Amino acid sequence: MRQAGRYMPEYRALRQKHTLLEICAEPDLATEVTLQPIRAFAVDAAILFADILLPLAPMGAPFAFCSGEGPVFERPLRTAAAIEALRVIDPDESLGHVLQAVRQIRRELDGRKPLIGFAGAPFTLASYLVEGGKSSNYFHTKRLMYREPDLFGQLLGKLAEVVRRYLVAQVTAGAQAVQLFDSWIGALSPDDYATYVAPHARRLLDDLTGLGVPVIHFGTGTATLLELLRDAGGTVIGIDWRVPLDEARRRLGATVAVQGNLDPILLAAPDSVWRARVDDVLRRAGPEPGHVFNVGHGILPETDPDAVHRLTDYVHERSTGAAVGAPVPDRTAADV
Amino acid sequence: MRQAGRYMPEYRALRQKHTLLEICAEPDLATEVTLQPIRAFAVDAAILFADILLPLAPMGAPFAFCSGEGPVFERPLRTAAAIEALRVIDPDESLGHVLQAVRQIRRELDGRKPLIGFAGAPFTLASYLVEGGKSSNYFHTKRLMYREPDLFGQLLGKLAEVVRRYLVAQVTAGAQAVQLFDSWIGALSPDDYATYVAPHARRLLDDLTGLGVPVIHFGTGTATLLELLRDAGGTVIGIDWRVPLDEARRRLGATVAVQGNLDPILLAAPDSVWRARVDDVLRRAGPEPGHVFNVGHGILPETDPDAVHRLTDYVHERSTGAAVGAPVPDRTAADV
């Protein structure tokens, strides 16, 4: 989850002058926004400020953020010719501004906190490309998947290779952990995920595991996909609030850590309510083999930043130790 | 799931002349639309054509369907005064046109097929009222739930009582089964469902169980709620495509039947693809204690009606017996 966002007044102030994509494109601005939550809250790591869609424009799929609508692509990508025309970019050339931001943020952090990089996963990126933006049902994406599995595989293969290169480049530039966001993967049945998506996620994640940094594999609505996500790869599985963490632990086994999983809307609840739920999350997560305390999805714009402040403090107060930056982090409040 | 809809040319033709709410308000039109899928497809039961939001306008919360946006309420319902002002209506007075449609449809069907009535469940109806329409995160609904649990309980209590009366009235008017749609309940964690919603669902469903007709309890994204939904009530648990039916059976036990669960977007796949999945659904459902074959959520407007035709035929071809209209139906293609 992005730490900075519209719930923070200092972020909104910068957004008066710059668009989201301008902030992402300008390393000084991306550095500033990445550091805003570090100054405001007791988080244990910084999260690179970027957008999962950034690689898609240089691949040949330009888009804009339209007010109230989210991203809108100039052309939905639904034909063999359009998919064949997608470029498998070199991130050093096409996304150099993001890598420059990573280097700059590392210098500014100066070892005080680790930096987490991230990218969107192939299915989630493909859903934006094929739908032409956000979707509530992923009709066009799934139709392409069912009707033209080879073409859909070609699309996911290209995206997986770009994301692989991009995350490797982020780690080379200095990211000390990376998160792969398959945010909308919960739209798929387990069979569909295993058949059409997992092979691409696995190839990408296999390669990242060799880099020696923690790799967080995250999605929402993944209650029936947890074991498949783990098998696809990652050292930490990110879980939304729908799956109790003790159940997740039991199903995932001892080879991976877990991240999560407070419903972010609990930040709008009275302190006594969310505090009881934080205690519950920590109790269910248990001590082993590693837990990154986090909200289960992004913080909403309506959230009071002071509640985030109180939350990060409370998590530290209730947690035992925070080996921040270790290959698999112990309990941290890294990523709220 | 509604059987008739924009994927059917005969429905679209009627919608050229009448709005959705006009069709619901006029028993002759509601009867006609309810019967359209019966004429077009080999479904084993008719589904009353109506909208889950119908009870809300007479309760004091008027709304309109805005093109491309779904329902929009005149005023989001977020204060104690507004919730206190909601009327607990008598369906015989306020929803007499729906009950009239039920009687008329029963006469038209003349015993050839049973009729399934339905209503929205308290949480899903509350989410529309509090958000003022559709939502992607239910921020305002959950905030009210967390901050003012007594007031939220009052809201769900009123809705549960109206829905209870409405479903009893549908059965009295002739509905031979009813479905309770808690479509958006998958937004909640198991703890939140158990704490804030289940008591209201249980009181409502307890009363319906005494009527001696099958009661289908349906939601989407319910993978971590299945046991709680069963415990809240219903003789059939409706399941989307995310939970394999054999897993659902194992978790739900032998006291309830299951309904589901083909991803409706598979209707856009080549026949060989969806046929294999139908076989898989039937195999996983097994023979006992009752399976209503269905799609996992509504059919999308882009769907080719001929695919629905071929699907219903195929389900009959592959199924063993169809005790249509029995208290708990054996395998039927009632509800695609």
Interface residues (C-beta under 8 A of the other chain):
Chain A: S136 N137 Y138 F139 K142 R143 Y146 R147 G186 L188 S189 P190 D191 D192 G221 A223 T224 W241 R242 V243 P244 E247 D263 I265 L266 A268 A269 P270 V273 W274 R277 D280 L300 E302
Chain B: S136 N137 Y138 F139 K142 R143 Y146 R147 G186 L188 S189 P190 D191 D192 G221 A223 T224 W241 R242 V243 P244 E247 D263 I265 L266 A268 A269 P270 V273 W274 R277 D280 L300 E302
